[in-house]
């Protein structure tokens, strides 16, 4: 995950909470870079947020122009399926806004369980090794 993807969206909102949101997204996208990414440059652990940081991410994103959808993985998949292949989402948001909404929703789901977030790509399924 590259924070640059969200720069145009975040630059429209110049506030201390957006500056902190930018920092939290950088943690999520790069804190684990040396720990978990393999030679493919795209797989492995990217970063993490503690439970407190996940909660802070939610509050820092308040007021951004993002799609509205329930924090539910099935709802998110359904929304993405309706968006796929179009330039904008069903309600006029672009992919970066949709992507950031998904990150916020993951933070909401983690927060409901008093958990942090571990963010990566193409992790191996641990059930295959039990």
C-alpha positions in Angstrom: 0.0 0.0 0.0 1.4 3.3 -1.0 0.3 6.5 0.8 0.9 8.5 -2.4 -2.3 6.9 -3.8 -4.3 9.0 -1.3 -2.4 12.3 -1.6 -4.8 14.1 -3.9 -7.7 13.2 -1.5 -5.8 14.1 1.6 -4.5 17.4 0.2 -8.0 18.7 -0.1 -8.3 18.6 3.7 -5.5 20.5 5.5 -5.9 19.8 9.2 -4.0 18.2 12.1 -6.3 15.2 11.9 -5.5 14.6 8.2 -1.8 15.0 9.0 -2.1 12.3 11.6 -4.2 10.1 9.2 -1.4 10.4 6.7 1.1 9.2 9.4 -1.1 6.3 10.4 -1.5 5.2 6.7 2.2 5.3 6.4 2.5 3.0 9.4 0.0 0.6 7.9 1.7 0.7 4.5 5.3 0.5 5.6 6.0 -0.4 9.2 6.6 -4.0 8.4 8.5 -3.6 5.1 11.7 -5.1 6.4 10.0 -7.9 8.3 7.7 -9.5 5.7 8.1 -8.5 2.1 9.7 -11.1 -0.1 11.5 -10.8 -3.4 8.3 -10.2 -5.3 8.1 -6.7 -3.9 4.3 -7.0 -3.5 3.7 -9.9 -1.2 4.0 -10.2 2.6 3.6 -7.9 5.6 3.3 -4.2 4.9 2.6 -2.8 8.3 0.3 -2.7 11.3 -1.6 -0.4 13.6 -2.1 -1.0 17.3 -5.7 -1.1 18.7 -5.4 2.6 19.8 -4.0 3.6 16.4 -6.8 1.8 14.6 -9.3 3.7 16.6 -7.5 7.0 15.9 -7.5 6.2 12.2 -11.3 6.1 12.2 -11.6 9.4 13.9 -9.0 11.1 11.8 -10.8 10.1 8.6 -14.1 11.6 9.7 -15.2 14.3 7.3 -13.4 12.9 4.2 -15.4 12.5 1.1 -15.6 8.7 1.0 -18.3 6.2 0.0 -20.8 5.3 2.7 -21.1 1.6 3.3 -21.4 -0.7 6.3 -18.2 -2.0 7.8 -18.9 -5.6 6.7 -16.7 -7.7 4.4 -19.7 -9.1 2.4 -21.1 -5.6 1.9 -17.6 -4.4 0.8 -17.3 -7.2 -1.7 -20.7 -6.5 -3.1 -20.0 -2.8 -3.4 -16.7 -3.6 -5.2 -18.4 -6.0 -7.6 -20.8 -3.2 -8.6 -17.9 -0.8 -9.1 -15.5 -3.2 -11.0 -14.7 -2.0 -14.4 -16.2 1.5 -14.1 -14.2 4.7 -13.7 -16.2 5.7 -10.6 -18.2 3.8 -8.0 -22.0 3.6 -8.1 -22.2 6.8 -6.0 -19.5 8.7 -8.0 -16.4 8.1 -5.9 -13.1 7.1 -7.5 -11.0 4.0 -6.7 -8.8 5.8 -4.2 -11.8 7.0 -2.2 -13.2 3.4 -2.3 -9.9 2.0 -1.3 -9.5 4.3 1.7 -13.1 3.6 2.7 -12.2 -0.1 2.8 -9.2 0.6 5.0 -11.4 2.6 7.4 -13.9 -0.2 7.4 -11.2 -2.7 8.3 -10.2 -0.3 11.2 -13.9 -0.2 12.3 -14.2 -4.0 12.3 -10.9 -4.3 14.3 -12.0 -1.6 16.7 -15.2 -3.5 17.5 -13.1 -6.4 18.6 -10.5 -4.2 20.5 -7.9 -5.3 18.0 -5.2 -3.7 15.8 -4.6 -4.3 12.1 -2.0 -6.3 10.4 -1.8 -5.3 6.7 -0.3 -7.2 3.9 -0.8 -8.9 0.6 -0.9 -12.6 -0.4 -0.3 -14.1 3.0 -0.2 -17.8 3.1 -3.3 -19.6 4.5 -2.2 -20.9 7.9 -4.8 -23.7 7.6 -2.8 -25.3 4.8 0.0 -25.9 7.2 -1.9 -27.4 10.2 
